[in-house]
Amino acid sequence: MGSLPTGRDAPDEPASQSVHGPAHVSDILADFIESFPGKRIALGDLIAAMGPRAFGMLFLVLALPNAVPIPGISTIFGLPMILLGAQLLIGLPRPWLPARLARLDLERATMRNMLQRTKPYLAKIERLSRPRALLFTGAVAERCVGLMVCVLGMVLIFPIWGGNLPPAVAIAIMSIGLMDRDGLFVVGGLAFGFVAMAIVGAVIAFGATLIAFSGDIFTAVSGVLGI
């Protein structure tokens, strides 16, 4: 299976004109899942299959579990997200993970289910994506995406109720933008990344206020009851 390039070395023609397989990222990922011989797919397997241009695909794969809520998944995949984002930030040409993180895996059936549940939404996004605004798909843009992924990955490490979906959406938009060489998607994903951080901040602030209010109520009730 061929790898899908990021802006660093992608072909000039749109993906839909390629004769080397499916046009859309979600189709390529679906083909990989269906053709994979094992029952569990590790991050290292994805890196080996996608080659040195796998950053965008890995970001998308790591973002998908946060769009389909699975307890504990965001914390598990937040760390490799940060590490890969840092590698893109410093301009590393090929994704690398230490052996322990590279062995992080999901059952092939679980990954297939996640993709099936999110593919209708991905398909709508992919229909809008095409090579354009190439100025925002080069090395500088990739470093900006790497920095944003690092920040959003830190957010994903913490199990914040309702706070995982916005960062995951921002990362998915940026990854599709890089892989399809769509500068508008890259810029849009970066902008939504700031929106996602604001949403998460609001969720945290609301939770802190609610906890403080609950503590005040408990203190008041305890005083009345003489507890």
C-alpha positions in Angstrom: 0.0 0.0 0.0 1.4 3.4 -0.9 1.9 6.2 1.5 0.0 9.4 1.4 2.4 12.4 1.3 2.3 15.5 3.5 3.0 18.9 2.1 6.8 18.3 2.2 6.9 16.0 -0.8 3.4 15.5 -2.1 2.7 15.3 -5.9 1.4 18.3 -7.7 -1.8 16.7 -9.0 -4.9 16.2 -6.8 -5.3 12.9 -5.0 -8.4 12.2 -7.1 -6.3 12.1 -10.2 -3.9 9.5 -8.7 -3.9 6.0 -10.3 -2.3 4.5 -7.2 -5.3 3.6 -5.2 -8.2 5.3 -3.4 -8.5 9.1 -3.6 -9.5 9.8 0.0 -7.6 9.4 3.2 -10.4 7.5 4.9 -10.4 5.0 2.0 -6.7 4.5 2.2 -7.0 3.9 5.9 -9.9 1.5 5.4 -7.9 -0.5 2.8 -5.0 -0.7 5.3 -7.2 -2.0 8.1 -8.9 -4.5 5.8 -5.7 -5.9 4.3 -3.7 -6.0 7.6 -2.9 -9.6 8.4 -3.0 -9.5 12.2 -5.9 -9.1 14.7 -4.3 -6.0 16.4 -2.8 -3.0 14.7 0.0 -1.1 16.5 1.2 2.4 15.8 4.5 0.9 14.7 2.6 -1.0 12.0 1.2 2.2 10.7 4.6 3.9 10.6 6.0 0.9 8.7 3.2 0.9 6.2 3.0 4.7 5.6 6.8 5.3 5.5 8.5 8.7 6.1 5.4 10.7 5.1 3.1 9.2 7.8 2.7 12.2 10.1 -0.7 13.2 8.8 -2.1 9.7 8.8 -0.8 9.0 12.3 -2.4 12.3 13.6 -5.7 11.3 12.1 -5.6 7.7 13.5 -4.7 9.1 17.0 -7.5 11.6 16.8 -10.2 9.1 15.7 -10.7 7.4 19.2 -11.5 10.8 20.7 -14.4 11.2 18.2 -15.8 7.9 19.3 -15.6 8.1 23.1 -13.7 5.1 24.6 -12.8 5.4 28.2 -9.0 5.9 28.8 -8.1 6.0 25.1 -7.5 9.8 24.9 -5.0 9.5 27.8 -3.2 6.5 26.1 -2.9 8.1 22.7 -2.2 11.7 23.9 1.5 10.9 24.6 2.4 9.7 21.1 0.5 12.6 19.7 2.7 15.0 21.6 5.9 13.1 20.6 4.9 13.1 16.9 3.9 16.7 17.0 7.3 17.6 18.4 9.0 15.7 15.7 7.0 17.6 13.0 7.8 20.8 14.8 11.6 20.3 14.6 11.4 19.1 11.0 12.1 15.4 11.5 11.6 13.8 8.1 10.2 10.5 9.4 8.0 9.6 12.3 9.7 7.7 15.2 8.3 6.2 18.4 10.2 4.4 21.1 9.4 0.7 21.2 7.0 0.9 24.1 4.8 3.5 22.4 5.2 1.8 19.0 3.6 -1.3 20.5 0.4 0.6 21.5 -2.3 -1.1 19.6 -6.0 -1.5 19.0 -7.9 -4.5 17.8 -8.4 -4.4 14.0 -12.1 -4.8 14.5 -12.2 -1.8 17.0 -10.3 0.4 14.5 -12.6 -0.7 11.7 -15.6 0.2 13.9 -14.1 3.6 14.8 -13.5 4.4 11.1 -17.0 3.2 10.1 -18.6 5.5 12.7 -16.5 8.5 11.8 -16.2 8.0 8.0 -19.5 9.8 7.1 -18.1 12.9 8.7 -14.6 12.4 7.3 -16.2 12.0 3.8 -17.9 15.3 4.1 -14.7 17.0 5.0 -12.7 15.2 2.3 -15.1 16.2 -0.4 -14.2 19.9 0.4 -10.5 19.3 0.5 -8.2 19.7 -2.5 -4.7 21.0 -3.3 -4.8 24.8 -2.9 -3.2 27.7 -1.0 0.1 25.7 -1.2 1.9 28.5 0.6 0.3 27.1 3.8 1.3 23.5 3.3 5.1 23.8 3.3 7.7 23.4 6.0 6.6 26.5 8.1 3.0 25.3 8.1 4.1 21.8 9.1 6.0 23.2 12.1 2.9 25.3 13.1 0.8 22.1 12.9 3.4 20.3 14.9 3.3 22.9 17.7 -0.5 22.9 17.7 -0.7 19.1 17.9 1.7 19.2 20.8 -0.5 21.6 22.7 -3.7 19.7 21.9 -2.1 16.4 22.7 -1.4 17.7 26.2 -5.1 18.5 26.4 -6.0 15.0 25.3 -3.9 13.4 28.0 -6.3 14.6 30.7 -9.7 12.9 30.8 -11.8 16.0 30.6 -15.5 15.3 30.1 -16.6 16.9 26.9 -13.1 18.3 26.3 -11.6 15.7 23.9 -13.8 16.1 20.8 -12.9 19.7 19.8 -9.1 19.0 19.9 -9.6 15.8 18.0 -11.6 17.6 15.3 -8.9 20.3 15.0 -6.2 17.7 14.6 -8.2 15.8 12.0 -8.7 18.9 9.9 -5.0 19.8 10.0 -4.0 16.2 9.1 -6.3 16.1 6.1 -5.0 19.5 5.1 -1.4 18.3 5.2 -2.1 15.1 3.4 -4.2 16.7 0.6 -2.0 19.8 0.4 -5.0 22.0 1.3 -3.6 25.2 2.8 -7.1 26.4 3.7 -7.7 23.2 5.8 -4.3 23.7 7.5 -5.1 27.3 8.4 -8.7 26.3 9.4 -7.5 23.5 11.5 -5.0 25.8 13.3 -7.7 28.3 13.9 -10.1 25.7 15.2 -7.3 24.5 17.5 -7.4 27.8 19.3 -11.2 27.5 19.5 -10.8 24.0 20.9 -8.4 25.3 23.6 -11.0 28.0 24.5 -13.8 25.4 24.7 -11.6 23.1 26.9 -10.7 26.1 29.1 -14.4 26.9 29.5 -15.2 23.3 30.4 -12.5 23.3 33.0 -13.6 26.7 34.4 -17.2 25.5 34.6 -16.2 22.3 36.3 -14.1 24.2 38.9 -16.9 26.6 39.5 -19.4 23.7 39.9 -17.0 21.9 42.4 -16.6 25.1 44.4 -20.3 25.8 44.4 -21.0 22.2 45.5 -18.4 22.6 48.3 -20.2 25.8 49.5 -23.6 24.1 49.5 -22.1 21.1 51.4 -20.6 23.5 54.0 -23.9 25.4 54.4 -25.9 22.2 54.8 -23.4 20.8 57.2 -23.7 23.9 59.3 -27.5 23.8 59.4 -27.5 20.1 60.3 -24.6 20.5 62.8 -22.6 17.9 61.1 
